[in-house]
Amino acid sequence: MLLVIDVGNTNITLGVFRGGSLAAQWRLTTGRSKTIDELGMNLTRLLEVESLQVGDLTDVIVSSVVPNLNYALTRAVQHYLKREPMMVSQALNTGLKLILPGTRELGADRLVTAAAAYKIYGGPVIVIDYGTASKYDVISAEGEFVTGVTAPGIRISAEALFERAALLGEIELALPKSIVAKNTVESLQCGILYGCIGQTEYIVSRLKRELNIPKAVVVATGGLSRVIASGMEGIIDHIVPSLTLEGMRIIYEMNRGG
């Protein structure tokens, strides 16, 4: 069994693969001050809940955009799971061509989603990750990482609005059937979610036009991908919430034994 751990700015997402199948998945809140023992106990308890044994794990791979947690998480895996984790970085084989100077700054999260999208769907492909930030990345038919666009995430935008407007409370991020809002809650939902849909439609169409890739496959992932994609028929071709976990499995398979 392979344990994959994706450390994001908001959540830590974990999954266990048996072969190519995702057997279990969990989500924790990212805490930058968590200790080795806290992380280790979380890992072992999650496995126990699914009746999985630590001894059944063959390997662990970690993708992290939170450097402050890397040491504690690595030590937790070493001490509690008795494994040496593979850390996602550009030093690994990702199946992508990172040629342009700007690609040296790519985070592990973008590497794994791009690697997964290209491996599964080929290129050209546009992968959209609705996470803490909304990220739009383009991979060519030859596997070259062409460009990436970064926008404020949906939840960050909503939280900023709630924080600055004293009379507006937090709401459920659910997409109304119509943009013609009938009350304050629907007004906020329409502005936040249809605003993101408009952003996505414009960025995707502009990328396709400027890069001359009209038939590029568009893949969406992230916590709110299903909500956003439900309002964009004909724009998003595939919704894969577990794309990051799949990407780590793919990168692990490419580098196993290396």
Secondary structure, 3 states (H helix, E strand, C coil): CEEEEEECCCEEEEEEEECCEEEEEEEEECCCCCCHHHHHHHHHHHHHHCCCCHHHCCEEEEEECCHHHHHHHHHHHHHHCCCCCEECCCCCCCCCECCCHHHHHCCHHHHHHHHHHHHHHCCCEEEEEECCEEEEEEECCCCEEEEEEEEECHHHHHHHHHHHCCCCCCCCCCCCCCCCCCCHHHHHHHHHHHHHHHHHHHHHHHHHHHHCCCCCEEEEECCCHHHHHCCCCCCCCEECCCHHHHHHHHHHHHHCCC
